Amino acid sequence: DDGCAPSTDVKINEVLANPDGADGGNEWIELYNAGADEVSLADWKIQGGTRPSTLSEDHVFGAETILAPGGFLVIGESGVASADVWVDALSLGNAGENADIVQLVNCDGDVADTLVYGSPNEDEWIDDSGALATSLGPVAPSGQTIARRVDGLDSDSAGEDFGSAIIPTPGETNEVSDEGDDDG
């Protein structure tokens, strides 16, 4: 046993890709465990990017990272006071002219969850099914988040699963307003 726990219950739940003011140091990603069991995130990865050539591994979780059932985990840059895990930088784009991506990769190297947001998807990002992503999450206005309408609920259709949240809720249940730009 290599200690790998490739759960299907851990999802990208909320993303602040475009903070008010400077992005650097203030971006964050929230994960949620929709399952009934705790999940060790040892050797899981967060990656993101604005072009396939720039898809980068932003963080590899250590053995100490455990996500409780119904629990939230906030991965944030240095200016994110509510972060559970701090990283130097996240590779989040603002999806201004083209779709951008955030992915959660499990300890087996398989994509556990994908959020492709913004439109059009000219970079041909691939969704969880391995197909070209056609259902795209919204671009949240500055200071707002891209958030799951229902914590952890994943239909593999980002346009249906995600909306904009005017008030970011890192580490808490999402409050989706849908007043943002919805290209899904």
GUGU-366221 format. One record per residue (C-alpha): residue number from 1; residue in three letters; chain; x, y, z. Coordinates in steps of 0.2 Angstrom, whole numbers, m for minus. Example, Ala and Ser with C-alpha at 12.3 -4.5 7.8 and 13.67 -1.06 7.14 Angstrom:
BEGIN
<node n="1" res="ALA" chain="A" xx="62" yy="m22" zz="39"/>
<node n="2" res="SER" chain="A" xx="68" yy="m5" zz="36"/>
***
This chain:
BEGIN
<node n="1" res="ASP" chain="A" xx="0" yy="0" zz="0"/>
<node n="2" res="ASP" chain="A" xx="8" yy="16" zz="m6"/>
<node n="3" res="GLY" chain="A" xx="m4" yy="26" zz="5"/>
<node n="4" res="CYS" chain="A" xx="m13" yy="34" zz="m10"/>
<node n="5" res="ALA" chain="A" xx="m31" yy="38" zz="m7"/>
<node n="6" res="PRO" chain="A" xx="m39" yy="42" zz="m24"/>
<node n="7" res="SER" chain="A" xx="m56" yy="48" zz="m18"/>
<node n="8" res="THR" chain="A" xx="m70" yy="54" zz="m30"/>
<node n="9" res="ASP" chain="A" xx="m77" yy="65" zz="m16"/>
<node n="10" res="VAL" chain="A" xx="m65" yy="79" zz="m16"/>
<node n="11" res="LYS" chain="A" xx="m70" yy="93" zz="m28"/>
<node n="12" res="ILE" chain="A" xx="m64" yy="111" zz="m32"/>
<node n="13" res="ASN" chain="A" xx="m78" yy="121" zz="m24"/>
<node n="14" res="GLU" chain="A" xx="m74" yy="139" zz="m25"/>
<node n="15" res="VAL" chain="A" xx="m60" yy="150" zz="m34"/>
<node n="16" res="LEU" chain="A" xx="m55" yy="168" zz="m32"/>
<node n="17" res="ALA" chain="A" xx="m45" yy="170" zz="m48"/>
<node n="18" res="ASN" chain="A" xx="m48" yy="189" zz="m49"/>
<node n="19" res="PRO" chain="A" xx="m46" yy="198" zz="m32"/>
<node n="20" res="ASP" chain="A" xx="m50" yy="216" zz="m30"/>
<node n="21" res="GLY" chain="A" xx="m34" yy="226" zz="m33"/>
<node n="22" res="ALA" chain="A" xx="m18" yy="216" zz="m36"/>
<node n="23" res="ASP" chain="A" xx="m20" yy="197" zz="m40"/>
<node n="24" res="GLY" chain="A" xx="m3" yy="192" zz="m33"/>
<node n="25" res="GLY" chain="A" xx="m4" yy="186" zz="m15"/>
<node n="26" res="ASN" chain="A" xx="m23" yy="186" zz="m14"/>
<node n="27" res="GLU" chain="A" xx="m29" yy="172" zz="m25"/>
<node n="28" res="TRP" chain="A" xx="m36" yy="156" zz="m17"/>
<node n="29" res="ILE" chain="A" xx="m44" yy="139" zz="m21"/>
<node n="30" res="GLU" chain="A" xx="m56" yy="130" zz="m10"/>
<node n="31" res="LEU" chain="A" xx="m58" yy="111" zz="m10"/>
<node n="32" res="TYR" chain="A" xx="m73" yy="102" zz="m2"/>
<node n="33" res="ASN" chain="A" xx="m75" yy="84" zz="3"/>
<node n="34" res="ALA" chain="A" xx="m93" yy="78" zz="m2"/>
<node n="35" res="GLY" chain="A" xx="m90" yy="61" zz="5"/>
<node n="36" res="ALA" chain="A" xx="m94" yy="52" zz="21"/>
<node n="37" res="ASP" chain="A" xx="m75" yy="48" zz="25"/>
<node n="38" res="GLU" chain="A" xx="m60" yy="58" zz="28"/>
<node n="39" res="VAL" chain="A" xx="m48" yy="59" zz="13"/>
<node n="40" res="SER" chain="A" xx="m29" yy="60" zz="14"/>
<node n="41" res="LEU" chain="A" xx="m23" yy="72" zz="1"/>
<node n="42" res="ALA" chain="A" xx="m5" yy="66" zz="2"/>
<node n="43" res="ASP" chain="A" xx="3" yy="68" zz="m15"/>
<node n="44" res="TRP" chain="A" xx="m13" yy="76" zz="m23"/>
<node n="45" res="LYS" chain="A" xx="m9" yy="92" zz="m34"/>
<node n="46" res="ILE" chain="A" xx="m17" yy="108" zz="m38"/>
<node n="47" res="GLN" chain="A" xx="m13" yy="115" zz="m55"/>
<node n="48" res="GLY" chain="A" xx="m19" yy="129" zz="m66"/>
<node n="49" res="GLY" chain="A" xx="m15" yy="140" zz="m81"/>
<node n="50" res="THR" chain="A" xx="m20" yy="151" zz="m95"/>
<node n="51" res="ARG" chain="A" xx="m13" yy="142" zz="m109"/>
<node n="52" res="PRO" chain="A" xx="m9" yy="123" zz="m111"/>
<node n="53" res="SER" chain="A" xx="9" yy="127" zz="m113"/>
<node n="54" res="THR" chain="A" xx="9" yy="136" zz="m96"/>
<node n="55" res="LEU" chain="A" xx="m1" yy="123" zz="m86"/>
<node n="56" res="SER" chain="A" xx="9" yy="122" zz="m70"/>
<node n="57" res="GLU" chain="A" xx="9" yy="112" zz="m54"/>
<node n="58" res="ASP" chain="A" xx="5" yy="125" zz="m40"/>
<node n="59" res="HIS" chain="A" xx="5" yy="114" zz="m25"/>
<node n="60" res="VAL" chain="A" xx="8" yy="96" zz="m20"/>
<node n="61" res="PHE" chain="A" xx="0" yy="91" zz="m4"/>
<node n="62" res="GLY" chain="A" xx="10" yy="83" zz="10"/>
<node n="63" res="ALA" chain="A" xx="4" yy="68" zz="20"/>
<node n="64" res="GLU" chain="A" xx="m2" yy="79" zz="34"/>
<node n="65" res="THR" chain="A" xx="m16" yy="86" zz="24"/>
<node n="66" res="ILE" chain="A" xx="m32" yy="77" zz="28"/>
<node n="67" res="LEU" chain="A" xx="m49" yy="83" zz="23"/>
<node n="68" res="ALA" chain="A" xx="m64" yy="79" zz="34"/>
<node n="69" res="PRO" chain="A" xx="m81" yy="73" zz="28"/>
<node n="70" res="GLY" chain="A" xx="m91" yy="89" zz="24"/>
<node n="71" res="GLY" chain="A" xx="m75" yy="99" zz="26"/>
<node n="72" res="PHE" chain="A" xx="m67" yy="113" zz="17"/>
<node n="73" res="LEU" chain="A" xx="m49" yy="116" zz="13"/>
<node n="74" res="VAL" chain="A" xx="m43" yy="133" zz="7"/>
<node n="75" res="ILE" chain="A" xx="m26" yy="134" zz="m3"/>
<node n="76" res="GLY" chain="A" xx="m21" yy="152" zz="m3"/>
<node n="77" res="GLU" chain="A" xx="m7" yy="164" zz="m7"/>
<node n="78" res="SER" chain="A" xx="2" yy="174" zz="6"/>
<node n="79" res="GLY" chain="A" xx="m11" yy="188" zz="8"/>
<node n="80" res="VAL" chain="A" xx="m26" yy="175" zz="11"/>
<node n="81" res="ALA" chain="A" xx="m28" yy="175" zz="30"/>
<node n="82" res="SER" chain="A" xx="m41" yy="161" zz="30"/>
<node n="83" res="ALA" chain="A" xx="m30" yy="149" zz="20"/>
<node n="84" res="ASP" chain="A" xx="m27" yy="132" zz="28"/>
<node n="85" res="VAL" chain="A" xx="m12" yy="129" zz="16"/>
<node n="86" res="TRP" chain="A" xx="m1" yy="143" zz="9"/>
<node n="87" res="VAL" chain="A" xx="7" yy="143" zz="m8"/>
<node n="88" res="ASP" chain="A" xx="19" yy="155" zz="m16"/>
<node n="89" res="ALA" chain="A" xx="8" yy="157" zz="m31"/>
<node n="90" res="LEU" chain="A" xx="m7" yy="150" zz="m40"/>
<node n="91" res="SER" chain="A" xx="m8" yy="150" zz="m59"/>
<node n="92" res="LEU" chain="A" xx="m25" yy="157" zz="m60"/>
<node n="93" res="GLY" chain="A" xx="m30" yy="168" zz="m75"/>
<node n="94" res="ASN" chain="A" xx="m44" yy="180" zz="m76"/>
<node n="95" res="ALA" chain="A" xx="m51" yy="172" zz="m92"/>
<node n="96" res="GLY" chain="A" xx="m52" yy="189" zz="m100"/>
<node n="97" res="GLU" chain="A" xx="m51" yy="183" zz="m118"/>
<node n="98" res="ASN" chain="A" xx="m51" yy="164" zz="m117"/>
<node n="99" res="ALA" chain="A" xx="m55" yy="150" zz="m105"/>
<node n="100" res="ASP" chain="A" xx="m43" yy="146" zz="m91"/>
<node n="101" res="ILE" chain="A" xx="m42" yy="130" zz="m80"/>
<node n="102" res="VAL" chain="A" xx="m40" yy="124" zz="m62"/>
<node n="103" res="GLN" chain="A" xx="m37" yy="105" zz="m59"/>
<node n="104" res="LEU" chain="A" xx="m36" yy="94" zz="m45"/>
<node n="105" res="VAL" chain="A" xx="m25" yy="79" zz="m48"/>
<node n="106" res="ASN" chain="A" xx="m26" yy="64" zz="m36"/>
<node n="107" res="CYS" chain="A" xx="m11" yy="54" zz="m30"/>
<node n="108" res="ASP" chain="A" xx="m12" yy="41" zz="m44"/>
<node n="109" res="GLY" chain="A" xx="m10" yy="56" zz="m56"/>
<node n="110" res="ASP" chain="A" xx="m28" yy="55" zz="m62"/>
<node n="111" res="VAL" chain="A" xx="m38" yy="71" zz="m64"/>
<node n="112" res="ALA" chain="A" xx="m50" yy="71" zz="m49"/>
<node n="113" res="ASP" chain="A" xx="m59" yy="88" zz="m54"/>
<node n="114" res="THR" chain="A" xx="m58" yy="101" zz="m67"/>
<node n="115" res="LEU" chain="A" xx="m65" yy="119" zz="m68"/>
<node n="116" res="VAL" chain="A" xx="m63" yy="127" zz="m85"/>
<node n="117" res="TYR" chain="A" xx="m70" yy="145" zz="m84"/>
<node n="118" res="GLY" chain="A" xx="m72" yy="159" zz="m96"/>
<node n="119" res="SER" chain="A" xx="m76" yy="158" zz="m115"/>
<node n="120" res="PRO" chain="A" xx="m72" yy="154" zz="m128"/>
<node n="121" res="ASN" chain="A" xx="m62" yy="138" zz="m125"/>
<node n="122" res="GLU" chain="A" xx="m49" yy="141" zz="m140"/>
<node n="123" res="ASP" chain="A" xx="m35" yy="133" zz="m130"/>
<node n="124" res="GLU" chain="A" xx="m46" yy="117" zz="m131"/>
<node n="125" res="TRP" chain="A" xx="m45" yy="113" zz="m112"/>
<node n="126" res="ILE" chain="A" xx="m51" yy="95" zz="m108"/>
<node n="127" res="ASP" chain="A" xx="m64" yy="91" zz="m95"/>
<node n="128" res="ASP" chain="A" xx="m65" yy="77" zz="m82"/>
<node n="129" res="SER" chain="A" xx="m72" yy="65" zz="m95"/>
<node n="130" res="GLY" chain="A" xx="m57" yy="68" zz="m106"/>
<node n="131" res="ALA" chain="A" xx="m67" yy="77" zz="m119"/>
<node n="132" res="LEU" chain="A" xx="m66" yy="95" zz="m125"/>
<node n="133" res="ALA" chain="A" xx="m74" yy="106" zz="m112"/>
<node n="134" res="THR" chain="A" xx="m90" yy="114" zz="m119"/>
<node n="135" res="SER" chain="A" xx="m99" yy="118" zz="m103"/>
<node n="136" res="LEU" chain="A" xx="m89" yy="132" zz="m95"/>
<node n="137" res="GLY" chain="A" xx="m89" yy="140" zz="m78"/>
<node n="138" res="PRO" chain="A" xx="m92" yy="159" zz="m77"/>
<node n="139" res="VAL" chain="A" xx="m80" yy="173" zz="m77"/>
<node n="140" res="ALA" chain="A" xx="m82" yy="181" zz="m60"/>
<node n="141" res="PRO" chain="A" xx="m81" yy="200" zz="m59"/>
<node n="142" res="SER" chain="A" xx="m66" yy="207" zz="m49"/>
<node n="143" res="GLY" chain="A" xx="m68" yy="202" zz="m30"/>
<node n="144" res="GLN" chain="A" xx="m81" yy="189" zz="m33"/>
<node n="145" res="THR" chain="A" xx="m78" yy="170" zz="m34"/>
<node n="146" res="ILE" chain="A" xx="m82" yy="156" zz="m46"/>
<node n="147" res="ALA" chain="A" xx="m92" yy="145" zz="m34"/>
<node n="148" res="ARG" chain="A" xx="m102" yy="128" zz="m35"/>
<node n="149" res="ARG" chain="A" xx="m120" yy="131" zz="m33"/>
<node n="150" res="VAL" chain="A" xx="m121" yy="117" zz="m21"/>
<node n="151" res="ASP" chain="A" xx="m105" yy="113" zz="m11"/>
<node n="152" res="GLY" chain="A" xx="m97" yy="97" zz="m19"/>
<node n="153" res="LEU" chain="A" xx="m111" yy="93" zz="m32"/>
<node n="154" res="ASP" chain="A" xx="m102" yy="89" zz="m48"/>
<node n="155" res="SER" chain="A" xx="m112" yy="85" zz="m64"/>
<node n="156" res="ASP" chain="A" xx="m96" yy="87" zz="m74"/>
<node n="157" res="SER" chain="A" xx="m105" yy="102" zz="m82"/>
<node n="158" res="ALA" chain="A" xx="m96" yy="118" zz="m76"/>
<node n="159" res="GLY" chain="A" xx="m108" yy="129" zz="m84"/>
<node n="160" res="GLU" chain="A" xx="m122" yy="121" zz="m73"/>
<node n="161" res="ASP" chain="A" xx="m112" yy="118" zz="m57"/>
<node n="162" res="PHE" chain="A" xx="m104" yy="135" zz="m55"/>
<node n="163" res="GLY" chain="A" xx="m110" yy="153" zz="m53"/>
<node n="164" res="SER" chain="A" xx="m103" yy="169" zz="m47"/>
<node n="165" res="ALA" chain="A" xx="m103" yy="173" zz="m28"/>
<node n="166" res="ILE" chain="A" xx="m103" yy="191" zz="m24"/>
<node n="167" res="ILE" chain="A" xx="m97" yy="188" zz="m7"/>
<node n="168" res="PRO" chain="A" xx="m83" yy="175" zz="m6"/>
<node n="169" res="THR" chain="A" xx="m85" yy="162" zz="7"/>
<node n="170" res="PRO" chain="A" xx="m68" yy="153" zz="9"/>
<node n="171" res="GLY" chain="A" xx="m70" yy="138" zz="21"/>
<node n="172" res="GLU" chain="A" xx="m89" yy="140" zz="22"/>
<node n="173" res="THR" chain="A" xx="m104" yy="135" zz="12"/>
<node n="174" res="ASN" chain="A" xx="m106" yy="145" zz="m5"/>
<node n="175" res="GLU" chain="A" xx="m118" yy="158" zz="m8"/>
<node n="176" res="VAL" chain="A" xx="m120" yy="159" zz="m27"/>
<node n="177" res="SER" chain="A" xx="m129" yy="174" zz="m34"/>
<node n="178" res="ASP" chain="A" xx="m128" yy="172" zz="m53"/>
<node n="179" res="GLU" chain="A" xx="m126" yy="191" zz="m55"/>
<node n="180" res="GLY" chain="A" xx="m109" yy="189" zz="m63"/>
<node n="181" res="ASP" chain="A" xx="m105" yy="185" zz="m81"/>
<node n="182" res="ASP" chain="A" xx="m111" yy="167" zz="m85"/>
<node n="183" res="ASP" chain="A" xx="m104" yy="161" zz="m102"/>
<node n="184" res="GLY" chain="A" xx="m109" yy="143" zz="m97"/>
***
